[in-house]
Amino acid sequence: MEFPITRANTLKPKPDPKTLVFGRSFTDHMFLMNYETGKGWYDGRIVPYGPISLEPCAMVLHYAQEVFEGMKAYRTPDGGVQLFRPYENARRFRSSCERLCIPPIDEELFVEAVKELVKVEADWVPSEPGTSLYIRPFVIATDPTLGVHASHTYLFAIILCPVGAYYAEGINPVKIYVEDEDVRAVRGGTGFTKCGGNYAASIRAGERAEEKGYSQVLWLDGVERKYIEEVGSMNVMFQVNGTVITPKLTGSVLPGITRKSCVELIQSWGIPVEERLITAQELFDAAEAGKLDEAWGTGTAAVVSPIGEMTWEGKSIEVCGGRIGALTQKLYDTLTGIQWGTLPDPHGWTVKVC
Ligand SMILES: *Cc1c(COP(=O)(O)O)cnc(C)c1O
């Protein structure tokens, strides 16, 4: 697939990789593609990064018909650039689009567009340890009308931003607040999709938790408020008495690619994994009985994020002595090794860009 490229007249200076703030500085170019009913997706192109113009009545601004993805390009020791399981992102993007009534984008085209843009911006992929180029594909409904219906026109875009090392100060386990008031998603809703609306609904609990001194919220299910779903915007896993347990994908849990990769790695190491319903009560009981070995979140940004403490209904438990556990550390080392190309990739998860 070939996309026409319009080059930026002047290139921006690259930011210092040591002081990068996530999501603040973007590269010189972006990918755009339009959709119109009857015409399908058309005019895929790479153009200079810059503002896009929208009618104030554009559907996305009022009814949030929007989905996105989050992935990274990694600098390998040989100076090349690679992606991690991009076809999984393409597949999830398609499934998010279908739920939001957005015409899906061909998975091959999605990956090609990502690869072509990253190739054009290869100089922006930083090489300092732990740094990467974050990739944000998204699609918005652009119909200029306030009528509530599926839009007939859409814009698909991909933007890129270099990101610093997530654990510049070392991996420190976080304090988690079990949220018992707000819910993030319900079965039958959009919890399994990456849509902006889910995030809008989750901001309040996150802000409250931060005010109380916690860094993330542990979400419970929206119906019975007793089953654990996710932590912040990450999936969550626990090791209880040797067995790894993680909430099953009931429809209100986001099917994370890091989650899937962790499950596959843990199974390949001969450690039992169960994907099932887990109550907060079960976890707190396990912790009191000294059987909660480790707990961690999983997601593209952090890879794994160890949980050192959890608070639920006024009761706090410490996990793994507030330190990162051996299995969490092994997952982190293995996944980051494969992603940055410092370890072999026996599962064929990486895709070379250049
Ligand atoms: C993106 C996301 C995740 C993690 O998915 P990865 O594919 O592992 O990055 C988990 N939960 C939510 C709500 C998310 O939006």
The ligand as a MOL file (V3000), in Angstrom:
LIG
                    3D

  0  0  0     0  0            999 V3000
M  V30 BEGIN CTAB
M  V30 COUNTS 15 15 0 0 0
M  V30 BEGIN ATOM
M  V30 1 C -5.8740 0.3170 26.6660 0
M  V30 2 C -6.5010 -0.1880 27.9000 0
M  V30 3 C -5.9690 -1.2790 28.6060 0
M  V30 4 C -4.6660 -1.9500 28.2510 0
M  V30 5 O -4.6280 -2.4890 26.9710 0
M  V30 6 P -3.2160 -2.7890 26.2800 0
M  V30 7 O -3.6060 -3.3210 24.9410 0
M  V30 8 O -2.5350 -3.7980 27.1170 0
M  V30 9 O -2.4820 -1.5040 26.2140 0
M  V30 10 C -6.6570 -1.7250 29.7210 0
M  V30 11 N -7.7970 -1.1210 30.1300 0
M  V30 12 C -8.3260 -0.0590 29.4890 0
M  V30 13 C -9.5890 0.5540 29.9900 0
M  V30 14 C -7.6900 0.4500 28.3500 0
M  V30 15 O -8.2180 1.5030 27.7220 0
M  V30 END ATOM
M  V30 BEGIN BOND
M  V30 1 1 1 2
M  V30 2 1 2 3
M  V30 3 2 2 14
M  V30 4 1 3 4
M  V30 5 2 3 10
M  V30 6 1 4 5
M  V30 7 1 5 6
M  V30 8 2 6 7
M  V30 9 1 6 8
M  V30 10 1 6 9
M  V30 11 1 10 11
M  V30 12 2 11 12
M  V30 13 1 12 13
M  V30 14 1 12 14
M  V30 15 1 14 15
M  V30 END BOND
M  V30 END CTAB
M  END
